[in-house]
Amino acid sequence: MAAALAEAELAAARGEVPVGAVIVLDGVILARAGNETRSLNDPTAHAEILAIRRACAALGQERLTGADLYVTLEPCAMCAAAISFARIRRLYFGAADLKGGGVEHGARFYAQPTCHHAPEVYSGIAEQASAALLTRFFADRRGG
């Protein structure tokens, strides 16, 4: 999770919402990313989506069976779907997202009968550090 937090810090430094993601396979980091929605002018350029794209490219395949994803914020419904479609084995996330989360809040994508693959989910990993990054980022945007 430390690598995901580092990606979130880099995202914040670029003026992006500080979310970072890392995909690990057999103990090796395959891909890492932070949010790039603003820099790419792409609403789908969430950290999880970018990490999945990069990991698939690195492996030359569309599935990431056996891989684990570490992300600093609970994935939204879009990212939860991508995680499912990529066949990620385990999802570890930091801070809960009460408004936009799609795993334990909101859509609860993996609990839907239409979900074909649900990863094992572990929440609250480095939760305080992840939440503090987001709180600080948005406080700075509001001027205090």
Steps between C-alpha positions, in 0.01 A plus 500: 500500500799729549555505122133590442528782755809628319301504173222691676752759621629541144145545375438773758820676392360504143173652625310174460278349768754299704416140428773248426488140385751217464454157345713217636551152357714241677643766730611727214345835416370473142354847474440815698295810440340802656193682379553680168147613415599866472834460328355261240160673477352155551235428762593130489867561589458389860806347665350150495410514129845628404674236712285225345577626148873513573508157665310341210738666253802377697368142492360521146161370610153623595470322834698538820412168663701454819586870529420720797403867489588746775319834483479786747125562462201270467446452125200661332253284308691553172826384654333214688368376165843527337654309792241227451548485122879480546450207740708658775543246780508731801410864555658687789381855557564775751235762564129430460312721253156555647383711204664344197608154608378203305629211711379535860285807435275619220456247220679216685596361163630165621175420682293532183373182332635627167858507630692211344816530710544649846849540644572438864462843660705635790414853610656742745861433396698817588160662538614797710787592269278467193220708652744765623634550147151560367397725789814713463458524121140621517568734797777665294256542208250671730766732632555363843 
